[in-house]
Each structure stands twice: as C-alpha cells, then as structure tokens.
Amino acid sequence: MEKSNPVLDKSFQFAVHIVEVHRHLTNERKEFVLSKQLLRSGTSVGANVHEAQAAQTKPDFIAKMSIASKEARETLYWLNLLKETAYLNAQAPQNTALISQCHELNKLLTSIVKTAQENLKNTK
C-alpha cells in the first residue's frame, strides 16, 4: 500500500479546484485572459510537486519544490486580482477557501524547501 503524501494530495486537490474556477470564469463570466494565467500557475504547483518526487538528487528536489512554491505565490496573485476585479466573488465560501488553500500550500512548500536546504547543508 502506498504511503499518503500530504503535499501531493493537497497540490492535486488544489489543481482540481483551479480547473473548476477556470471553467466557471470562462463559461459564466466570459473571462479568458486572467483565468488562463490562473489555470497555468495553479496546475503547475501540483505538476512540479509530482515531478519533485522523482528527483534524481536533493538539489533537483529542492529546485522543483522551489518552482512549485513560486507558482503557488503567482497563483495567489491571480486569485487576488480576480477577486479585486470582481471576477471572483470575494464573499463566496469556495473562493475564500481556495485562497486559504493556496496560502496553506505556499506555507507547506516553503517549509519543505527550507528543511530540504538545511538537510543538504548538514550533509556537506
């Protein structure tokens, strides 16, 4: 039985929610430019986390997780921009939950990168 990996699970579920928001923005709000940016960065988080699991070296792992962290920060930017421009309802529970999820992922990824960097430093 495969062991659960919280960052893999969280980043995948986050990507699913991002796809749903993109679908809503394009179908209901007819917004295509910002939503495409959100889709790209929001799904890239999980893709990079997934790719990091097969990293060949510790520095490779750190690099992939760092990219995932940067993509999470970019996604937060797009979510906030969409909220401030009223494409996303700021009061809707699913939107506030998505922004919280993004913050949580960002903290988790930052922690993973810092820990991996410390571990790498301590093995040298």
C-alpha positions in Angstrom: 0.0 0.0 0.0 1.3 3.4 -1.0 2.0 5.9 1.8 0.0 9.1 1.8 1.9 12.2 0.8 0.1 15.3 2.1 1.8 17.8 -0.3 1.0 15.6 -3.3 -2.6 15.2 -2.2 -3.1 18.9 -1.4 -1.5 20.1 -4.6 -3.6 17.8 -6.7 -6.9 18.8 -5.0 -5.8 22.4 -5.4 -5.3 21.9 -9.1 -8.8 20.3 -9.4 -10.3 23.4 -7.7 -8.3 25.7 -10.0 -9.7 23.8 -13.1 -13.2 24.3 -11.7 -12.7 28.0 -11.1 -11.2 28.3 -14.7 -14.3 26.6 -16.1 -16.5 29.0 -14.1 -14.6 32.0 -15.2 -14.6 31.1 -18.9 -18.2 29.7 -19.1 -20.1 32.0 -16.8 -18.0 35.2 -16.7 -16.5 35.1 -20.2 -13.1 35.9 -18.8 -10.3 34.2 -20.8 -7.0 36.0 -20.2 -6.6 36.1 -16.4 -8.3 32.8 -16.0 -5.7 31.2 -18.3 -2.9 32.6 -16.2 -4.6 31.2 -13.1 -5.0 27.8 -14.7 -1.4 27.7 -15.8 0.1 28.6 -12.5 -2.4 26.8 -10.3 -2.0 23.5 -12.0 1.8 23.9 -12.3 2.1 23.7 -8.5 1.0 20.1 -8.4 2.9 19.2 -11.6 6.1 20.4 -10.0 5.4 18.7 -6.7 4.7 15.5 -8.6 7.9 15.9 -10.6 10.0 16.5 -7.5 9.0 13.1 -6.2 11.2 11.6 -9.0 14.1 14.0 -8.5 17.5 12.4 -9.1 19.3 14.5 -6.5 18.5 16.5 -3.4 19.3 19.8 -5.3 17.0 18.7 -8.1 14.2 18.0 -5.5 14.8 21.5 -3.9 14.7 23.2 -7.4 11.4 21.5 -8.3 9.8 22.3 -4.9 11.0 25.9 -5.2 9.3 26.2 -8.6 6.1 24.8 -7.1 6.4 27.4 -4.3 6.9 30.2 -6.8 3.9 29.0 -8.8 1.7 28.9 -5.7 2.7 32.6 -5.0 1.9 33.5 -8.5 -1.5 31.7 -8.3 -2.3 33.7 -5.1 -1.6 36.9 -7.1 -4.1 35.9 -9.8 -6.7 34.8 -7.3 -6.4 38.1 -5.5 -6.5 40.1 -8.8 -9.6 38.2 -9.9 -11.2 38.8 -6.5 -10.4 42.6 -6.5 -11.7 43.0 -10.1 -14.9 41.2 -9.1 -14.5 38.3 -11.5 -14.5 36.1 -8.4 -17.0 36.8 -5.6 -14.8 37.8 -2.6 -17.5 36.6 -0.1 -18.2 33.2 -1.8 -17.1 30.5 0.6 -15.5 28.4 -2.2 -13.3 31.4 -3.2 -12.2 32.2 0.3 -11.5 28.5 0.8 -9.4 28.4 -2.4 -7.3 31.4 -1.3 -6.8 29.8 2.1 -5.8 26.6 0.4 -3.3 28.5 -1.7 -1.8 30.1 1.4 -1.6 26.7 3.2 0.1 25.1 0.2 2.6 28.0 0.0 3.5 27.6 3.7 3.9 23.9 3.3 6.1 24.2 0.2 8.2 26.9 1.8 8.7 24.7 4.8 9.7 21.7 2.7 12.2 23.7 0.7 13.8 25.2 3.8 14.0 21.8 5.5 15.5 20.2 2.4 18.0 23.0 2.1 19.0 22.6 5.8 19.4 18.8 5.4 21.5 19.3 2.3 23.7 21.8 4.1 24.1 19.4 7.1 25.3 16.5 4.9 28.1 18.5 3.3 
